Amino acid sequence: MSVAETGEQTITLKQKDENIETYSACRLLVARVLSGGSLEYIKHAAAIWKKETCAELGVLEKGRYLIYVSMDWDEETASEDRFYDI
């Protein structure tokens, strides 16, 4: 993700909500990409059985950031329903 201007940032991951009774566990991790390619940890968030996972990142400086998403899909979630939006 690119941040064009320094300012408050929030990331929300939303799971598909049509005909889903149980949401899957989810984790988000955000890191800043530093010169030379190294990473600086910013924040993480996790949620279990919730439609949305939200990470309030505070003030981020202009630059590039990496967002890592890990999903533990509920075994009852059909393969065609296994997607999310950020």
N, C-alpha and C positions, 0 to 999 in steps of 0.2 A: 504494500500500500504506500502511496506517496502522500505526504502532508505538504501542501503548497504554502501554507502560512502557519506560523506558531499560534496555537490556541487550544482550547478545550476539545477533547475528542472522546467519543464513546463508540464502542462497537457492540452490535447486537446480532446474535445468531438466532434465526427463527427456523424452526422445523415445520415442515408441511403440516397443515392442520386438518385436511379433509379426511374424514373417516378414521382418524387415529385416536385410539383410546388411551394409549400409553406412549409417552415420549421417551426417547432414548437419552442415556447419559452423555454429556458433552463436556469437553474441555477446550478452552481458548488460551493461547499464550501469545503475548505480543513482545517483540524485541526490536530495538532500533538497529539498523544496519550502519555500522561505523566505517570510516575510511579503512581500506585494507580488507574489508569483508567480515571483520569480527562483529559479534552481536552484543548488545547491551540489553539485559532483561528490563522490561518495563512493568508488566503486570500479567496476571493470569486470572481466569474465572472458570467456574465449573457449576454445572447444574444437573440434577438427576430428576427425571420424570417431569420436566417443565418444557413448555413450548419454546421459551426464549432463554438464552444465556446472554447476560449483559456484562461488559467490562467497561467501567468508567475509568478512562486512562489519565484524566487530569490534563494538564497543559503539556502538549507535545511540541517539540521544536520542529521547524521545517526540515524535511528529510525523508528518507526511505525507512519503512518498517516492515517487518516480517510478521505475518499472522499464521500461527500453527493451530489447526483444528483437529481434534481427535474425537471420534464418535464411537460409543459402544452401543451399536444398534440393538434394540430390543428384538429378540428372536421372532416375535410375532409381527414385526414390521416387514411388509412385503418389499421385495427388492426394488420395485418401481416407486416406492414411497421413500426410499432412502436417499434423500437429498435435503439441502438446507440453503438458505440465503444469508449473506452477510451484508 
